[in-house]
Amino acid sequence: MPNIRMYSTRVCPYCLRAERLLNKKGVQVEKILVDLQPEEREKMIEITGRRTVPQIFIGERHIGGYDDLVDLDLEGELDLLLRP
């Protein structure tokens, strides 16, 4: 199973939805809480070019936000990316 990282905040509803979807797929998410670690927010912006959360990574691949994750799931690609 690839490593799943998600830049998130404690109160972001889309972050919670993304985590719930990934948990339903049987994977655990490593959350990086940018509201508690401002230096991680800067790192996220530098890596992704985006300022919003969630920002989701499967392995080294940047998936994007919640809508991007759902699109991958609807296209059947998310399950392929989550294979060990």
PyMOL Python script that loads the backbone (N, CA, C, O; Angstrom):
from pymol import cmd

cmd.read_pdbstr("""\
ATOM      1  N   MET A   1       0.851  -1.181   0.000  1.00  0.00           N
ATOM      2  CA  MET A   1       0.000   0.000   0.000  1.00  0.00           C
ATOM      3  C   MET A   1       0.894   1.241   0.000  1.00  0.00           C
ATOM      4  O   MET A   1       1.784   1.356   0.842  1.00  0.00           O
ATOM      5  N   PRO A   2       0.674   2.148  -0.911  1.00  0.00           N
ATOM      6  CA  PRO A   2       1.491   3.374  -0.941  1.00  0.00           C
ATOM      7  C   PRO A   2       1.201   4.271   0.262  1.00  0.00           C
ATOM      8  O   PRO A   2       0.134   4.196   0.871  1.00  0.00           O
ATOM      9  N   ASN A   3       2.163   5.110   0.584  1.00  0.00           N
ATOM     10  CA  ASN A   3       2.007   6.087   1.659  1.00  0.00           C
ATOM     11  C   ASN A   3       1.039   7.175   1.201  1.00  0.00           C
ATOM     12  O   ASN A   3       1.182   7.715   0.104  1.00  0.00           O
ATOM     13  N   ILE A   4       0.049   7.499   2.047  1.00  0.00           N
ATOM     14  CA  ILE A   4      -0.922   8.538   1.739  1.00  0.00           C
ATOM     15  C   ILE A   4      -0.692   9.692   2.708  1.00  0.00           C
ATOM     16  O   ILE A   4      -0.797   9.521   3.923  1.00  0.00           O
ATOM     17  N   ARG A   5      -0.379  10.864   2.169  1.00  0.00           N
ATOM     18  CA  ARG A   5      -0.183  12.065   2.979  1.00  0.00           C
ATOM     19  C   ARG A   5      -1.234  13.089   2.576  1.00  0.00           C
ATOM     20  O   ARG A   5      -1.596  13.213   1.406  1.00  0.00           O
ATOM     21  N   MET A   6      -1.714  13.821   3.580  1.00  0.00           N
ATOM     22  CA  MET A   6      -2.698  14.853   3.286  1.00  0.00           C
ATOM     23  C   MET A   6      -2.400  16.079   4.145  1.00  0.00           C
ATOM     24  O   MET A   6      -2.406  16.015   5.374  1.00  0.00           O
ATOM     25  N   TYR A   7      -2.140  17.191   3.468  1.00  0.00           N
ATOM     26  CA  TYR A   7      -2.044  18.468   4.159  1.00  0.00           C
ATOM     27  C   TYR A   7      -3.468  18.877   4.491  1.00  0.00           C
ATOM     28  O   TYR A   7      -4.341  18.876   3.624  1.00  0.00           O
ATOM     29  N   SER A   8      -3.700  19.230   5.761  1.00  0.00           N
ATOM     30  CA  SER A   8      -5.050  19.402   6.257  1.00  0.00           C
ATOM     31  C   SER A   8      -5.075  20.445   7.367  1.00  0.00           C
ATOM     32  O   SER A   8      -4.034  20.935   7.802  1.00  0.00           O
ATOM     33  N   THR A   9      -6.283  20.773   7.817  1.00  0.00           N
ATOM     34  CA  THR A   9      -6.472  21.525   9.054  1.00  0.00           C
ATOM     35  C   THR A   9      -7.455  20.734   9.915  1.00  0.00           C
ATOM     36  O   THR A   9      -8.087  19.789   9.444  1.00  0.00           O
ATOM     37  N   ARG A  10      -7.573  21.126  11.158  1.00  0.00           N
ATOM     38  CA  ARG A  10      -8.465  20.404  12.078  1.00  0.00           C
ATOM     39  C   ARG A  10      -9.936  20.643  11.778  1.00  0.00           C
ATOM     40  O   ARG A  10     -10.777  19.851  12.204  1.00  0.00           O
ATOM     41  N   VAL A  11     -10.277  21.717  11.055  1.00  0.00           N
ATOM     42  CA  VAL A  11     -11.686  22.078  10.863  1.00  0.00           C
ATOM     43  C   VAL A  11     -12.149  22.033   9.407  1.00  0.00           C
ATOM     44  O   VAL A  11     -13.271  22.445   9.113  1.00  0.00           O
ATOM     45  N   CYS A  12     -11.336  21.556   8.516  1.00  0.00           N
ATOM     46  CA  CYS A  12     -11.667  21.548   7.089  1.00  0.00           C
ATOM     47  C   CYS A  12     -12.641  20.414   6.751  1.00  0.00           C
ATOM     48  O   CYS A  12     -12.283  19.245   6.888  1.00  0.00           O
ATOM     49  N   PRO A  13     -13.868  20.737   6.312  1.00  0.00           N
ATOM     50  CA  PRO A  13     -14.827  19.679   5.994  1.00  0.00           C
ATOM     51  C   PRO A  13     -14.407  18.830   4.791  1.00  0.00           C
ATOM     52  O   PRO A  13     -14.698  17.635   4.752  1.00  0.00           O
ATOM     53  N   TYR A  14     -13.734  19.425   3.821  1.00  0.00           N
ATOM     54  CA  TYR A  14     -13.291  18.646   2.661  1.00  0.00           C
ATOM     55  C   TYR A  14     -12.152  17.700   3.043  1.00  0.00           C
ATOM     56  O   TYR A  14     -12.009  16.628   2.454  1.00  0.00           O
ATOM     57  N   CYS A  15     -11.362  18.086   4.005  1.00  0.00           N
ATOM     58  CA  CYS A  15     -10.307  17.207   4.509  1.00  0.00           C
ATOM     59  C   CYS A  15     -10.928  15.979   5.169  1.00  0.00           C
ATOM     60  O   CYS A  15     -10.471  14.854   4.965  1.00  0.00           O
ATOM     61  N   LEU A  16     -11.974  16.210   5.962  1.00  0.00           N
ATOM     62  CA  LEU A  16     -12.657  15.102   6.629  1.00  0.00           C
ATOM     63  C   LEU A  16     -13.296  14.162   5.610  1.00  0.00           C
ATOM     64  O   LEU A  16     -13.254  12.942   5.771  1.00  0.00           O
ATOM     65  N   ARG A  17     -13.879  14.727   4.578  1.00  0.00           N
ATOM     66  CA  ARG A  17     -14.493  13.900   3.524  1.00  0.00           C
ATOM     67  C   ARG A  17     -13.445  13.077   2.782  1.00  0.00           C
ATOM     68  O   ARG A  17     -13.659  11.900   2.491  1.00  0.00           O
ATOM     69  N   ALA A  18     -12.319  13.702   2.481  1.00  0.00           N
ATOM     70  CA  ALA A  18     -11.242  12.990   1.787  1.00  0.00           C
ATOM     71  C   ALA A  18     -10.723  11.847   2.650  1.00  0.00           C
ATOM     72  O   ALA A  18     -10.519  10.736   2.160  1.00  0.00           O
ATOM     73  N   GLU A  19     -10.512  12.120   3.929  1.00  0.00           N
ATOM     74  CA  GLU A  19     -10.034  11.074   4.833  1.00  0.00           C
ATOM     75  C   GLU A  19     -11.045   9.938   4.937  1.00  0.00           C
ATOM     76  O   GLU A  19     -10.667   8.766   4.946  1.00  0.00           O
ATOM     77  N   ARG A  20     -12.318  10.279   5.016  1.00  0.00           N
ATOM     78  CA  ARG A  20     -13.375   9.264   5.096  1.00  0.00           C
ATOM     79  C   ARG A  20     -13.380   8.381   3.849  1.00  0.00           C
ATOM     80  O   ARG A  20     -13.490   7.160   3.955  1.00  0.00           O
ATOM     81  N   LEU A  21     -13.262   8.993   2.667  1.00  0.00           N
ATOM     82  CA  LEU A  21     -13.227   8.226   1.419  1.00  0.00           C
ATOM     83  C   LEU A  21     -12.025   7.278   1.398  1.00  0.00           C
ATOM     84  O   LEU A  21     -12.159   6.106   1.046  1.00  0.00           O
ATOM     85  N   LEU A  22     -10.867   7.786   1.774  1.00  0.00           N
ATOM     86  CA  LEU A  22      -9.668   6.949   1.768  1.00  0.00           C
ATOM     87  C   LEU A  22      -9.759   5.838   2.814  1.00  0.00           C
ATOM     88  O   LEU A  22      -9.314   4.718   2.564  1.00  0.00           O
ATOM     89  N   ASN A  23     -10.329   6.134   3.975  1.00  0.00           N
ATOM     90  CA  ASN A  23     -10.514   5.104   4.998  1.00  0.00           C
ATOM     91  C   ASN A  23     -11.454   4.006   4.508  1.00  0.00           C
ATOM     92  O   ASN A  23     -11.239   2.831   4.806  1.00  0.00           O
ATOM     93  N   LYS A  24     -12.507   4.382   3.750  1.00  0.00           N
ATOM     94  CA  LYS A  24     -13.418   3.387   3.178  1.00  0.00           C
ATOM     95  C   LYS A  24     -12.695   2.479   2.194  1.00  0.00           C
ATOM     96  O   LYS A  24     -13.095   1.335   1.976  1.00  0.00           O
ATOM     97  N   LYS A  25     -11.619   3.006   1.599  1.00  0.00           N
ATOM     98  CA  LYS A  25     -10.815   2.211   0.662  1.00  0.00           C
ATOM     99  C   LYS A  25      -9.814   1.333   1.408  1.00  0.00           C
ATOM    100  O   LYS A  25      -9.064   0.571   0.799  1.00  0.00           O
ATOM    101  N   GLY A  26      -9.812   1.453   2.744  1.00  0.00           N
ATOM    102  CA  GLY A  26      -8.937   0.603   3.549  1.00  0.00           C
ATOM    103  C   GLY A  26      -7.548   1.158   3.787  1.00  0.00           C
ATOM    104  O   GLY A  26      -6.638   0.419   4.163  1.00  0.00           O
ATOM    105  N   VAL A  27      -7.375   2.456   3.570  1.00  0.00           N
ATOM    106  CA  VAL A  27      -6.049   3.049   3.784  1.00  0.00           C
ATOM    107  C   VAL A  27      -6.091   4.074   4.909  1.00  0.00           C
ATOM    108  O   VAL A  27      -7.106   4.730   5.141  1.00  0.00           O
ATOM    109  N   GLN A  28      -4.976   4.193   5.594  1.00  0.00           N
ATOM    110  CA  GLN A  28      -4.807   5.192   6.633  1.00  0.00           C
ATOM    111  C   GLN A  28      -4.109   6.401   6.024  1.00  0.00           C
ATOM    112  O   GLN A  28      -3.282   6.269   5.122  1.00  0.00           O
ATOM    113  N   VAL A  29      -4.451   7.562   6.523  1.00  0.00           N
ATOM    114  CA  VAL A  29      -3.927   8.810   5.992  1.00  0.00           C
ATOM    115  C   VAL A  29      -3.005   9.447   7.020  1.00  0.00           C
ATOM    116  O   VAL A  29      -3.363   9.587   8.190  1.00  0.00           O
ATOM    117  N   GLU A  30      -1.823   9.829   6.576  1.00  0.00           N
ATOM    118  CA  GLU A  30      -0.926  10.607   7.412  1.00  0.00           C
ATOM    119  C   GLU A  30      -1.310  12.070   7.224  1.00  0.00           C
ATOM    120  O   GLU A  30      -1.106  12.639   6.152  1.00  0.00           O
ATOM    121  N   LYS A  31      -1.865  12.673   8.270  1.00  0.00           N
ATOM    122  CA  LYS A  31      -2.311  14.057   8.166  1.00  0.00           C
ATOM    123  C   LYS A  31      -1.206  14.998   8.638  1.00  0.00           C
ATOM    124  O   LYS A  31      -0.583  14.786   9.678  1.00  0.00           O
ATOM    125  N   ILE A  32      -0.985  16.028   7.852  1.00  0.00           N
ATOM    126  CA  ILE A  32      -0.050  17.094   8.202  1.00  0.00           C
ATOM    127  C   ILE A  32      -0.909  18.327   8.451  1.00  0.00           C
ATOM    128  O   ILE A  32      -1.434  18.932   7.516  1.00  0.00           O
ATOM    129  N   LEU A  33      -1.046  18.689   9.715  1.00  0.00           N
ATOM    130  CA  LEU A  33      -1.958  19.761  10.103  1.00  0.00           C
ATOM    131  C   LEU A  33      -1.283  21.118   9.984  1.00  0.00           C
ATOM    132  O   LEU A  33      -0.502  21.525  10.843  1.00  0.00           O
ATOM    133  N   VAL A  34      -1.603  21.802   8.902  1.00  0.00           N
ATOM    134  CA  VAL A  34      -0.945  23.080   8.611  1.00  0.00           C
ATOM    135  C   VAL A  34      -1.421  24.208   9.520  1.00  0.00           C
ATOM    136  O   VAL A  34      -0.761  25.243   9.608  1.00  0.00           O
ATOM    137  N   ASP A  35      -2.558  24.025  10.198  1.00  0.00           N
ATOM    138  CA  ASP A  35      -2.986  25.052  11.149  1.00  0.00           C
ATOM    139  C   ASP A  35      -2.171  24.993  12.437  1.00  0.00           C
ATOM    140  O   ASP A  35      -2.098  25.975  13.175  1.00  0.00           O
ATOM    141  N   LEU A  36      -1.562  23.847  12.705  1.00  0.00           N
ATOM    142  CA  LEU A  36      -0.702  23.699  13.877  1.00  0.00           C
ATOM    143  C   LEU A  36       0.772  23.869  13.542  1.00  0.00           C
ATOM    144  O   LEU A  36       1.591  24.134  14.422  1.00  0.00           O
ATOM    145  N   GLN A  37       1.104  23.714  12.264  1.00  0.00           N
ATOM    146  CA  GLN A  37       2.499  23.781  11.819  1.00  0.00           C
ATOM    147  C   GLN A  37       2.604  24.713  10.611  1.00  0.00           C
ATOM    148  O   GLN A  37       2.583  24.250   9.470  1.00  0.00           O
ATOM    149  N   PRO A  38       2.716  26.025  10.854  1.00  0.00           N
ATOM    150  CA  PRO A  38       2.749  26.985   9.741  1.00  0.00           C
ATOM    151  C   PRO A  38       3.883  26.722   8.749  1.00  0.00           C
ATOM    152  O   PRO A  38       3.741  27.019   7.563  1.00  0.00           O
ATOM    153  N   GLU A  39       4.983  26.180   9.208  1.00  0.00           N
ATOM    154  CA  GLU A  39       6.085  25.875   8.295  1.00  0.00           C
ATOM    155  C   GLU A  39       5.684  24.796   7.287  1.00  0.00           C
ATOM    156  O   GLU A  39       6.186  24.777   6.163  1.00  0.00           O
ATOM    157  N   GLU A  40       4.787  23.906   7.686  1.00  0.00           N
ATOM    158  CA  GLU A  40       4.292  22.879   6.768  1.00  0.00           C
ATOM    159  C   GLU A  40       3.372  23.490   5.714  1.00  0.00           C
ATOM    160  O   GLU A  40       3.346  23.022   4.575  1.00  0.00           O
ATOM    161  N   ARG A  41       2.623  24.521   6.073  1.00  0.00           N
ATOM    162  CA  ARG A  41       1.784  25.221   5.084  1.00  0.00           C
ATOM    163  C   ARG A  41       2.674  25.819   3.994  1.00  0.00           C
ATOM    164  O   ARG A  41       2.371  25.707   2.806  1.00  0.00           O
ATOM    165  N   GLU A  42       3.769  26.453   4.404  1.00  0.00           N
ATOM    166  CA  GLU A  42       4.704  27.036   3.431  1.00  0.00           C
ATOM    167  C   GLU A  42       5.287  25.954   2.530  1.00  0.00           C
ATOM    168  O   GLU A  42       5.423  26.149   1.322  1.00  0.00           O
ATOM    169  N   LYS A  43       5.629  24.819   3.120  1.00  0.00           N
ATOM    170  CA  LYS A  43       6.166  23.687   2.343  1.00  0.00           C
ATOM    171  C   LYS A  43       5.113  23.191   1.344  1.00  0.00           C
ATOM    172  O   LYS A  43       5.433  22.904   0.190  1.00  0.00           O
ATOM    173  N   MET A  44       3.855  23.091   1.797  1.00  0.00           N
ATOM    174  CA  MET A  44       2.760  22.642   0.928  1.00  0.00           C
ATOM    175  C   MET A  44       2.605  23.580  -0.263  1.00  0.00           C
ATOM    176  O   MET A  44       2.474  23.127  -1.400  1.00  0.00           O
ATOM    177  N   ILE A  45       2.620  24.883  -0.007  1.00  0.00           N
ATOM    178  CA  ILE A  45       2.460  25.868  -1.082  1.00  0.00           C
ATOM    179  C   ILE A  45       3.621  25.768  -2.063  1.00  0.00           C
ATOM    180  O   ILE A  45       3.427  25.853  -3.276  1.00  0.00           O
ATOM    181  N   GLU A  46       4.815  25.589  -1.539  1.00  0.00           N
ATOM    182  CA  GLU A  46       6.002  25.473  -2.399  1.00  0.00           C
ATOM    183  C   GLU A  46       5.925  24.237  -3.288  1.00  0.00           C
ATOM    184  O   GLU A  46       6.270  24.288  -4.468  1.00  0.00           O
ATOM    185  N   ILE A  47       5.473  23.133  -2.715  1.00  0.00           N
ATOM    186  CA  ILE A  47       5.421  21.859  -3.452  1.00  0.00           C
ATOM    187  C   ILE A  47       4.283  21.837  -4.473  1.00  0.00           C
ATOM    188  O   ILE A  47       4.467  21.396  -5.608  1.00  0.00           O
ATOM    189  N   THR A  48       3.093  22.322  -4.059  1.00  0.00           N
ATOM    190  CA  THR A  48       1.899  22.161  -4.893  1.00  0.00           C
ATOM    191  C   THR A  48       1.521  23.404  -5.689  1.00  0.00           C
ATOM    192  O   THR A  48       0.832  23.301  -6.704  1.00  0.00           O
ATOM    193  N   GLY A  49       1.963  24.577  -5.239  1.00  0.00           N
ATOM    194  CA  GLY A  49       1.527  25.814  -5.852  1.00  0.00           C
ATOM    195  C   GLY A  49       0.112  26.199  -5.442  1.00  0.00           C
ATOM    196  O   GLY A  49      -0.459  27.145  -5.985  1.00  0.00           O
ATOM    197  N   ARG A  50      -0.448  25.476  -4.495  1.00  0.00           N
ATOM    198  CA  ARG A  50      -1.814  25.723  -4.034  1.00  0.00           C
ATOM    199  C   ARG A  50      -1.804  26.135  -2.563  1.00  0.00           C
ATOM    200  O   ARG A  50      -0.922  25.749  -1.797  1.00  0.00           O
ATOM    201  N   ARG A  51      -2.802  26.926  -2.193  1.00  0.00           N
ATOM    202  CA  ARG A  51      -2.890  27.435  -0.821  1.00  0.00           C
ATOM    203  C   ARG A  51      -4.005  26.764  -0.011  1.00  0.00           C
ATOM    204  O   ARG A  51      -4.087  26.947   1.204  1.00  0.00           O
ATOM    205  N   THR A  52      -4.849  25.998  -0.673  1.00  0.00           N
ATOM    206  CA  THR A  52      -6.012  25.413  -0.003  1.00  0.00           C
ATOM    207  C   THR A  52      -5.737  23.980   0.435  1.00  0.00           C
ATOM    208  O   THR A  52      -4.868  23.296  -0.106  1.00  0.00           O
ATOM    209  N   VAL A  53      -6.501  23.552   1.428  1.00  0.00           N
ATOM    210  CA  VAL A  53      -6.446  22.169   1.887  1.00  0.00           C
ATOM    211  C   VAL A  53      -7.786  21.510   1.581  1.00  0.00           C
ATOM    212  O   VAL A  53      -8.805  22.198   1.515  1.00  0.00           O
ATOM    213  N   PRO A  54      -7.804  20.209   1.394  1.00  0.00           N
ATOM    214  CA  PRO A  54      -6.666  19.311   1.508  1.00  0.00           C
ATOM    215  C   PRO A  54      -5.802  19.331   0.250  1.00  0.00           C
ATOM    216  O   PRO A  54      -6.250  19.683  -0.842  1.00  0.00           O
ATOM    217  N   GLN A  55      -4.559  18.943   0.448  1.00  0.00           N
ATOM    218  CA  GLN A  55      -3.661  18.613  -0.656  1.00  0.00           C
ATOM    219  C   GLN A  55      -3.197  17.193  -0.379  1.00  0.00           C
ATOM    220  O   GLN A  55      -2.564  16.919   0.641  1.00  0.00           O
ATOM    221  N   ILE A  56      -3.520  16.299  -1.297  1.00  0.00           N
ATOM    222  CA  ILE A  56      -3.371  14.868  -1.070  1.00  0.00           C
ATOM    223  C   ILE A  56      -2.263  14.312  -1.961  1.00  0.00           C
ATOM    224  O   ILE A  56      -2.155  14.652  -3.140  1.00  0.00           O
ATOM    225  N   PHE A  57      -1.450  13.451  -1.366  1.00  0.00           N
ATOM    226  CA  PHE A  57      -0.387  12.756  -2.082  1.00  0.00           C
ATOM    227  C   PHE A  57      -0.569  11.260  -1.889  1.00  0.00           C
ATOM    228  O   PHE A  57      -0.794  10.787  -0.775  1.00  0.00           O
ATOM    229  N   ILE A  58      -0.471  10.527  -2.978  1.00  0.00           N
ATOM    230  CA  ILE A  58      -0.416   9.063  -2.918  1.00  0.00           C
ATOM    231  C   ILE A  58       0.976   8.703  -3.389  1.00  0.00           C
ATOM    232  O   ILE A  58       1.319   8.884  -4.557  1.00  0.00           O
ATOM    233  N   GLY A  59       1.779   8.187  -2.460  1.00  0.00           N
ATOM    234  CA  GLY A  59       3.199   8.025  -2.745  1.00  0.00           C
ATOM    235  C   GLY A  59       3.771   9.403  -3.006  1.00  0.00           C
ATOM    236  O   GLY A  59       3.562  10.320  -2.212  1.00  0.00           O
ATOM    237  N   GLU A  60       4.481   9.561  -4.096  1.00  0.00           N
ATOM    238  CA  GLU A  60       5.051  10.863  -4.452  1.00  0.00           C
ATOM    239  C   GLU A  60       4.149  11.656  -5.395  1.00  0.00           C
ATOM    240  O   GLU A  60       4.457  12.798  -5.737  1.00  0.00           O
ATOM    241  N   ARG A  61       3.038  11.055  -5.814  1.00  0.00           N
ATOM    242  CA  ARG A  61       2.139  11.709  -6.773  1.00  0.00           C
ATOM    243  C   ARG A  61       1.184  12.679  -6.072  1.00  0.00           C
ATOM    244  O   ARG A  61       0.477  12.305  -5.135  1.00  0.00           O
ATOM    245  N   HIS A  62       1.175  13.912  -6.535  1.00  0.00           N
ATOM    246  CA  HIS A  62       0.241  14.913  -6.013  1.00  0.00           C
ATOM    247  C   HIS A  62      -1.098  14.705  -6.686  1.00  0.00           C
ATOM    248  O   HIS A  62      -1.216  14.844  -7.904  1.00  0.00           O
ATOM    249  N   ILE A  63      -2.112  14.373  -5.897  1.00  0.00           N
ATOM    250  CA  ILE A  63      -3.453  14.138  -6.417  1.00  0.00           C
ATOM    251  C   ILE A  63      -4.213  15.450  -6.559  1.00  0.00           C
ATOM    252  O   ILE A  63      -4.945  15.654  -7.527  1.00  0.00           O
ATOM    253  N   GLY A  64      -4.032  16.330  -5.587  1.00  0.00           N
ATOM    254  CA  GLY A  64      -4.758  17.600  -5.556  1.00  0.00           C
ATOM    255  C   GLY A  64      -5.661  17.627  -4.349  1.00  0.00           C
ATOM    256  O   GLY A  64      -5.304  17.120  -3.286  1.00  0.00           O
ATOM    257  N   GLY A  65      -6.840  18.221  -4.507  1.00  0.00           N
ATOM    258  CA  GLY A  65      -7.787  18.365  -3.406  1.00  0.00           C
ATOM    259  C   GLY A  65      -8.865  17.304  -3.421  1.00  0.00           C
ATOM    260  O   GLY A  65      -8.767  16.299  -4.125  1.00  0.00           O
ATOM    261  N   TYR A  66      -9.898  17.548  -2.627  1.00  0.00           N
ATOM    262  CA  TYR A  66     -10.985  16.588  -2.489  1.00  0.00           C
ATOM    263  C   TYR A  66     -11.675  16.306  -3.819  1.00  0.00           C
ATOM    264  O   TYR A  66     -11.920  15.147  -4.153  1.00  0.00           O
ATOM    265  N   ASP A  67     -11.990  17.345  -4.577  1.00  0.00           N
ATOM    266  CA  ASP A  67     -12.665  17.137  -5.864  1.00  0.00           C
ATOM    267  C   ASP A  67     -11.820  16.285  -6.805  1.00  0.00           C
ATOM    268  O   ASP A  67     -12.350  15.438  -7.526  1.00  0.00           O
ATOM    269  N   ASP A  68     -10.511  16.508  -6.798  1.00  0.00           N
ATOM    270  CA  ASP A  68      -9.609  15.709  -7.643  1.00  0.00           C
ATOM    271  C   ASP A  68      -9.626  14.243  -7.206  1.00  0.00           C
ATOM    272  O   ASP A  68      -9.604  13.338  -8.040  1.00  0.00           O
ATOM    273  N   LEU A  69      -9.664  14.021  -5.895  1.00  0.00           N
ATOM    274  CA  LEU A  69      -9.703  12.658  -5.359  1.00  0.00           C
ATOM    275  C   LEU A  69     -10.987  11.954  -5.781  1.00  0.00           C
ATOM    276  O   LEU A  69     -10.958  10.798  -6.202  1.00  0.00           O
ATOM    277  N   VAL A  70     -12.116  12.655  -5.668  1.00  0.00           N
ATOM    278  CA  VAL A  70     -13.410  12.077  -6.054  1.00  0.00           C
ATOM    279  C   VAL A  70     -13.431  11.775  -7.551  1.00  0.00           C
ATOM    280  O   VAL A  70     -13.933  10.729  -7.965  1.00  0.00           O
ATOM    281  N   ASP A  71     -12.896  12.670  -8.355  1.00  0.00           N
ATOM    282  CA  ASP A  71     -12.841  12.426  -9.798  1.00  0.00           C
ATOM    283  C   ASP A  71     -12.054  11.159 -10.106  1.00  0.00           C
ATOM    284  O   ASP A  71     -12.474  10.350 -10.933  1.00  0.00           O
ATOM    285  N   LEU A  72     -10.917  10.986  -9.444  1.00  0.00           N
ATOM    286  CA  LEU A  72     -10.122   9.762  -9.647  1.00  0.00           C
ATOM    287  C   LEU A  72     -10.920   8.531  -9.252  1.00  0.00           C
ATOM    288  O   LEU A  72     -10.857   7.502  -9.926  1.00  0.00           O
ATOM    289  N   ASP A  73     -11.665   8.632  -8.169  1.00  0.00           N
ATOM    290  CA  ASP A  73     -12.466   7.499  -7.716  1.00  0.00           C
ATOM    291  C   ASP A  73     -13.559   7.174  -8.728  1.00  0.00           C
ATOM    292  O   ASP A  73     -13.769   6.006  -9.056  1.00  0.00           O
ATOM    293  N   LEU A  74     -14.254   8.188  -9.223  1.00  0.00           N
ATOM    294  CA  LEU A  74     -15.327   7.964 -10.196  1.00  0.00           C
ATOM    295  C   LEU A  74     -14.803   7.377 -11.501  1.00  0.00           C
ATOM    296  O   LEU A  74     -15.506   6.624 -12.175  1.00  0.00           O
ATOM    297  N   GLU A  75     -13.565   7.722 -11.858  1.00  0.00           N
ATOM    298  CA  GLU A  75     -12.955   7.196 -13.078  1.00  0.00           C
ATOM    299  C   GLU A  75     -12.362   5.800 -12.867  1.00  0.00           C
ATOM    300  O   GLU A  75     -11.891   5.183 -13.822  1.00  0.00           O
ATOM    301  N   GLY A  76     -12.379   5.295 -11.628  1.00  0.00           N
ATOM    302  CA  GLY A  76     -11.818   3.979 -11.331  1.00  0.00           C
ATOM    303  C   GLY A  76     -10.307   3.977 -11.161  1.00  0.00           C
ATOM    304  O   GLY A  76      -9.712   2.916 -10.977  1.00  0.00           O
ATOM    305  N   GLU A  77      -9.683   5.132 -11.217  1.00  0.00           N
ATOM    306  CA  GLU A  77      -8.227   5.205 -11.123  1.00  0.00           C
ATOM    307  C   GLU A  77      -7.716   5.190  -9.687  1.00  0.00           C
ATOM    308  O   GLU A  77      -6.577   4.791  -9.441  1.00  0.00           O
ATOM    309  N   LEU A  78      -8.538   5.617  -8.741  1.00  0.00           N
ATOM    310  CA  LEU A  78      -8.084   5.670  -7.358  1.00  0.00           C
ATOM    311  C   LEU A  78      -7.726   4.281  -6.853  1.00  0.00           C
ATOM    312  O   LEU A  78      -6.689   4.106  -6.212  1.00  0.00           O
ATOM    313  N   ASP A  79      -8.561   3.298  -7.129  1.00  0.00           N
ATOM    314  CA  ASP A  79      -8.270   1.940  -6.682  1.00  0.00           C
ATOM    315  C   ASP A  79      -6.951   1.431  -7.255  1.00  0.00           C
ATOM    316  O   ASP A  79      -6.207   0.720  -6.578  1.00  0.00           O
ATOM    317  N   LEU A  80      -6.665   1.793  -8.495  1.00  0.00           N
ATOM    318  CA  LEU A  80      -5.393   1.379  -9.101  1.00  0.00           C
ATOM    319  C   LEU A  80      -4.206   2.015  -8.385  1.00  0.00           C
ATOM    320  O   LEU A  80      -3.185   1.364  -8.167  1.00  0.00           O
ATOM    321  N   LEU A  81      -4.343   3.288  -8.021  1.00  0.00           N
ATOM    322  CA  LEU A  81      -3.263   3.970  -7.325  1.00  0.00           C
ATOM    323  C   LEU A  81      -3.042   3.442  -5.922  1.00  0.00           C
ATOM    324  O   LEU A  81      -1.935   3.534  -5.392  1.00  0.00           O
ATOM    325  N   LEU A  82      -4.077   2.891  -5.315  1.00  0.00           N
ATOM    326  CA  LEU A  82      -3.979   2.401  -3.942  1.00  0.00           C
ATOM    327  C   LEU A  82      -3.501   0.964  -3.853  1.00  0.00           C
ATOM    328  O   LEU A  82      -3.302   0.450  -2.752  1.00  0.00           O
ATOM    329  N   ARG A  83      -3.315   0.317  -4.967  1.00  0.00           N
ATOM    330  CA  ARG A  83      -2.815  -1.058  -4.945  1.00  0.00           C
ATOM    331  C   ARG A  83      -1.413  -1.109  -4.380  1.00  0.00           C
ATOM    332  O   ARG A  83      -0.605  -0.208  -4.607  1.00  0.00           O
ATOM    333  N   PRO A  84      -1.125  -2.181  -3.633  1.00  0.00           N
ATOM    334  CA  PRO A  84       0.251  -2.325  -3.094  1.00  0.00           C
ATOM    335  C   PRO A  84       1.290  -2.510  -4.173  1.00  0.00           C
ATOM    336  O   PRO A  84       2.476  -2.642  -3.872  1.00  0.00           O
TER     337      PRO A  84
END
""", "prot")
cmd.dss("prot")
cmd.show_as("cartoon", "prot")
cmd.util.cbc("prot")
cmd.orient("prot")
